[in-house]
Amino acid sequence: MITGELKNKVDQLWNAFWSGGVSNPLSVIEQITYLLFAKRIDDIHTAREKQASLLGGKIENPIFRQGQQQLRWSRFKDYDPEEKFRVFKDEVFPFIKEMNGTAGSSYTRFMADAVFIIPTPALLDKVVNMIDAIPMKDRDTKGDLYEYMLSKIATAGQNGQFRTPRHIIKMMVELTEPTPKDIICDPACGTCGFLVAAAEYLEDHYPDILVDKKLKKHFHQDMFHGSDFDNSMLRIGAMNMTLHGIDNPAIEGRDSLSEDHADHRNAYTLILANPPFKGSLDYDATAKDLLQVAKTKKTELLFISLFLKQLKPGGRCAAIVPDGVLFGSSKAHRDIRETLVEKQKLEAVISMPSGVFKPYAGVSTAVLIFTRTDSGGTDNVFFYDMQDDGYSLDDKRDEIKANDIPDILAQYKSFKNGKGDFADKAAKAFAVAKEDIAANKYDLSINQYKEVEYDEAEYDPPKVILDQLDKLEAEIQADLKELRGIL
């Protein structure tokens, strides 16, 4: 948990950039990311030095070789501002860009088009000193600090991507219950929030995952997969994973919907995602196997097709979709819903209020949970009408007491275990039979099935109300008469 003192230090760091002329939030995080990575590779090299000294041998896989010691954070951080600026700009930054994964991190693969834009020696000196003063030994602290910085990105992307609130990500992870043998993917990973949350869940629930050699190797090398077409996001996401302790996740630069990248099929056991809602694609550019599920240009429908193709049979998915996916009347909308209900196993539809994504967007959304079976299996579908998520639903998003998320987790667990009664459609949580969904043209909007209870209002008889009005009129006339007497 990040403390108020650490938040204050990050805020000061952020303000230093703004006052120094770097005001784009994404640019600020990118520049901080470069510095954090420079610090991290020095820490890794130092650890390898200590191990070599202890064992009395040579340094295994040294990052800095002879003649490169001035590139280490522990050395250049103490230079005077002018020399520090020169060394970082002309030597350290090019060194980082050319590493190409040699530090054992996917982060360095996305450095080809990185640009160093800190404008002055004074600003670099101030920022380096601030970062050096932040305690970064503890992995959880490093991860929390980076998450706090990511929370400062307050602008939606041009392609409809925006940061998913951390508590919503955590809810989706807990609903899907990742296991140590899962192969987890987010095909529109952005800052890798879903992958990080899945890693944290596994560490909390399966302590042996970082002890058992086989599980540990799988965790660091093969478990986590992500892709995005925005290189800035890839750099930030890969660093987010690195600072959360995942050594080498498979983060790739790719357009997941493109025919050029129509691989990675039948590859994953769990997909967690909040794909882009906006935009449409050219049929010629879209992978042909996705159009076989639903012929459409809408990205939100194509991503559902993608999830079904990328999952292994038996694999499960939790994805955020705009409400239009649930009730859209086009053939493509109906086809994708029918596929989920009839050919796969649709597990749950969790309706979320429109304020969940503020201040980024006010769109109404839902979480779909389903399992790829290719042979049906949908019986009863769990519906939940989330009304509060623990935060105010305005642009401020202040923390409040009202929070349905704990109840969602408890109710869904009961539903999955065959416990509880979900027949009351006036409740927040209820179940709908597959036959009823099919009869409604596979409409998945919660309002199609939720029963609204109206309280009976009682009123006085009309004669009594008229008598009351006569009495009020008499009082008004008396007051007017008294007022005229005064004048």
N, C-alpha and C positions, 0 to 999 in steps of 0.2 A: 504494500500500500504506500503510495507516494505521500510524503508528509507536506505540511504547509510550507515548511522551510525550503524543501526542494522545489516545490511549485514556484515559490518566490524567486529562486535562483534561475529557473527556466524562464519565468516572466522577464526577469532582468536581461537575460540573454536575448530573448525575443525583442525587447525594447531597444537593445543595443543595435540590432540589425536595422530596425525601423528608423532610428535616429541617424544611422549611418548611411541611409539611402536605399536599403534593400527592403522593399515593402510588400512584395508578392509573397503570400504565405508559403506557397509551394517552393519558391526560390529559397526562402529562409531555411526551410526544412532540408532542402537539398544541400545547401552550404554547410549546415550543421552536420548533416550525414557524412560529408566528406571528412570533416574534422574528427568526428566520432570514429570513423573507420581508420584514420591515421593513428588514433590513440589505441584502437583495438589491436591492430597488427603489431604495434610495439609491445603491448601486453602479452600477445601470443609468443613473440620472439623472446621476450624476457623469461616466460615460463619454460620455453625450450632450452634457454641458456642454463637456467637453474637445474633442470633435469639432467642436462649433459654434465654439469659440474658435479652433481650428486653421484652420477654413475661413472664419472671419470672418462667420458668419451667425447666424441664430436657432437656438435649441435645437429639434431635430426631435422632435415628440411628447413634450414634457416631462411627467414624472409629477407633479412638484411645481410648482405655479404660484405667482404672487405672493401673499404672505400665508400660504403653507403651509410655509415653510422650517423652522419649528419641528417639523414632522412627520418630518424627515429623521433617520435614525439618527445621522449624524455630528454632529447638533446636540443632540438630546435625550439622547444617551448620557452627556453631560458635565454634565447637570443634577444638582442635589442629589436624594437619594432621594425625598423627598416630591413635588417638582415633576416628576421623571421619571415617577413612578407616575401622577400626575394627567394629564400630557400623553399618556402611552401609553394609559391606560384611557379617557380621555374624548375624545381627538382622534385619535391614531395608529390605534388599533384600529378605531374606526368608519370611518376613512378607508380602511383596508385592506378592510373588509367591503363598502364601497360601490364599490370599483374596478371590479368585474365585467369583468375581462379587459383593462382599459385598459393594464396593464403588459405586455401581450403574453404572458400566462401563463394556462393553463387553471386554475391553482390558485385564482385569485380567484373563479371561478365557483361554488365550493363553500363560500363563506364566509358564506352567508346565515344559517345557524343556528350559526355559530361563537360560542363563549362564552369570554371572558377570565376565568380563575379564579385567577390568581396573587394570593394573599390580602394581601400586605403590601408596602409600599415597600422594606423591607429585602431581601426575597427578590428582587423585580424588579431592584433595584440590583445585587445580587450576581450574578444570572444574566446581565444585560446586560454587566457587566464581564467575566464569564467567556467569553461568546460573542465579545465584541470582541477578546479575547486569543487566540482560536483562529484560526490562519492560514486564510483562506477564499479566497485569490486563485486557487489552482489548482483547476480544475473536478474533477479526479480526487480531490483531497483532500476537497472538499466532498461529493462523492458517497460516498466511503468513510466519511466521518464520519457521514453520515446512515444508511448501511447498518449501521454499528456501533450507532447508536442504535436502529434497528429490531430488531436482534438481541436487544434487551433486552425485547421484548414476549414474555412467557413464558406467556400464557394463551390457550387456544383460544377461538375465537368461538362464540357460541351456535348458529350455523347450520352449524357443522362446518368453518369456515374456520380455517386456522392457517398460520403462516408457512412457506413452502417453503425448506429449506436452500439457501443460495446455491450450493453446489457441485453440488447436484442440478439446479438451474435452469441453471447453466452447462453441465452435461453435456447436457441436453435441447436447449439452443441449439446446441451444437456438433454434435449428432446431426442436426439439421435444416438446418444451414448456411444461415442467412439471406443474401440477396443485396441489393444496393442498390436493386433495383426492387420488392422485396417490399412488400406491405401487411400489417402484422403486427397481430394482435389477441389480447387476453386477455379473454374475456367475464366473468371473475370475478377482476378484476385486483388487488384488495386494495391492497398497497403498491407495485404495479407492478414487482415484482422481475423477472418474465420480460421485460417491455418494456425495462427498463434493461439487462439482460444481453444482449439482442439488439442494442441500440444499441452497447454496448461491443464486441461481436463484430464488428459492421460497421466500426467505427472502426479496430479492429486489423487486419482483413483487407482493407479497402478504403479506404486513406488518402485517395483522391480524393473520397470521399463528402462531405467538408466543404470541398472546393475547387471542384469542378464546380458551377456555379450551379443547374442543373436538379436534380441529385442532392441538393444541399444543401437546396433548397426542399422537395423531397419528404421528406427526413429530418426536417426541423423542423416541417412542416405536415401532411403526408398519410400518413406511413408508420405511425405508432403509434396504435393504438386500444385503449381499455380501458373496461370498465364494471363497476360495482358498485352495490349498493343501500345501502351503508353510507357516509353522508356523511363520517364521521370517517376511514374508509379512503381515500375519494376525495381528501380534503384532503392526507393524508399521502402518498398515491401520486402525486398531481400535483406536490407539492413534491419528491418523490424524483426524478421525471423532470426537473423544472426544475433541480435542483442537479446533475444529471448532464449538463446542457447541451442538453436537447431543449426548444426554445423554446415550442412550442404543440401538444402532443400532444392527440389527440381523446379525452379522458377524460370519461365521461358517467355521470351517476347514473341507473341503470336496473336493473330486474330482467330479466335477459337471457332468462329462460324465459317471461315473461309474454306473454299475447295482446296486451296494450297496447303491447308493444315488438316486435312480430313483423315488424320490418324488418331492415335490415342483412343481407339474404340475398345469397348469391353476391357477397360484398364483399371477401373477404380471400384472400391467397395463402399465409399461414402463421398458424396458431393455436398458441399455447403456453399451457398452462393447468394449474392444479391446482384444479378446481372443488370446491364443497362436497360432502361425502360424506353428510352427515346430512340428515334431514328429507324431507318429501314435500309435494307440491303438490296443490291441488284441480284436478280436470280442467277446471273452468270457467275457472280463472285461467291455465291453461297454453296456450301458442300451439298452435293446432290442427295446424299442419304438423309440429310435433315429435311429436305423438301418432301421426301416420301412420307414423313410422319404428318406434316401439315404444310401445304403449299402456301407460303406467305412471305412477305418481306419484313414483317414486324419482328424486331429482335427479341422481344419478351417471349414470343411463341417459339422462335427458332432455338432459343437457349433451352427451353424445356425439351425440345427434340434432341438437342445436343446432350443434355444430361442422360436421357434414356439410352443414347448411343454409347456414351462414355462409361456408363455403369456396367459392371459385370452382372450377370444374372444373379439375383439375390442382393445386389447392392442397393443402398438406400440414399435418399436425397432429401434435404430440407432447403427450400429456395424461397426467396421473397419475390412476389409478383404483384404488379399493379392490379387493382380491382377489375379492370377491364378484361383481364384473362379469365376471370371467374364467370362473367356473364355476357361477354361479347357475342354478338349474334352472327358474325361472319362464319362462313364454312370452316375456315382455318381454326377459329376459336373453338367451334363445336367439335371439330375433329381431334384437337389436342386434348380436350377434356374427356371425350369419349375414349380415347386411347388410354388415358390414365385410369379411368374407371373400369373399362371392359378388358383391356389387354394387360394392364399392370395392376398393382395393388395400391390404390389411393388410401392413405392412412388418416390424414388430418388436413383440415382447413382452419387456420387460426386467423381470424379477422382482426386487423390492427387499426387503431384510430388514425386519422389523417395527420395529426400533429407529431407522430413518432419521428418523422424525418426533418422537422423544423430545426433550425432556420434554413436548411438546404432546400427543402421542397415541402409542399403541403399535400402531396398525392396520398390517396388512400391505398393501402396495401394489405396483403395477406401472406402468411407463410403456408406453403404447400409441403406436405411430407408424403413421400411415396416410395415404394420399393419396385425395382424392376423385376418382373417375373416372366414376361412374354407369354403368360398363360392365364392372366386374370388373377383373381384372388380377392378383389374388393368385396367386402360384405357390408359392414356398417362403417360409415365415415364419421370421425370425431370432428365436431365443430366447436369452436370457442369464440365468443364475442368479447374480445379484449376491449375494455373501456378505459383502463388506466395502466400505465407502464412504470409508475413510480416517479414521473416527472410531469410538470405542467405541459399542456399541449399547445402552448404559444411559442413565440420565437425565443423567449428567455429560457425555457426548459429547466425551470427550477425544480429541485427535488421536493416531492410531496409524499405523504403517507400512503395514499391510495395506489395500490399496485396489484394487478391481476397475475403477474408472472409466476409467483410461487403457487398460486392456485392452478394455473395452466399446467405446470410441471406435475403437480400432484394428481390432477384429474386425468391427464393423459396417461400417466403411469397406471392408474386404476383401470382406465379403459383398455390399455394394452394387456393388462393382467386378467382381464375379464371380470373385474370387480366393479361394483357401483351400479347405479341405475341412471342411464342416460336417456330415458324416455321423455323427460319433461322438456319440451322445446321452448318453454318460457325461461328456462335457466340459462346461465352464461355458457355452460358446457352441456352439449347434448349430442346424440348420434342420429344419423340419417341412413336409412337402408338404401342399398344400391338401387333397388327397384324404384324408389321414390325419386332418386337423382336422375335415373334414365327417363322416367316419365316426365321430368321437367327439362328435357332436352340437354341434360347434363349440366344444367346451371349449378354453379358452386357458390353463388353469393349467399351469405348467411341469412340475409333478409328473406330469401325465398322459402326458408324453412323455419325460421325463428318465429315463435308465437309471441305477440305483444299483449300483455294484460293491461286492461284499462280499468282504472278505479271508478266505481260508480259515484257520481256526484249527486248530492241531495240539495234541493233548493226549496225555499218557502213557496207555498201556493201563490198563484198570480195575484189573488185579491189581497193577500198580506203584503206583497211587494208594492202594489199600487197604494195601499194605505200608508206604507212607509214613505213613498214618494210624495204623497199629499202632505204628510207631516213635515218633510224637509222643505217643501215649497212654502208652507205657512211660516216656518221659521225664517226663511229667506225674506219673505215679504215684510215680516215684523221688523227685521233688522234694517231693511231699506227705509221703512217708515220712520224708525228712530233716527237714522242718518239724516233724513230730510229735515226732521225737527231741529237737529243741531245746526244745520246750515241756515 
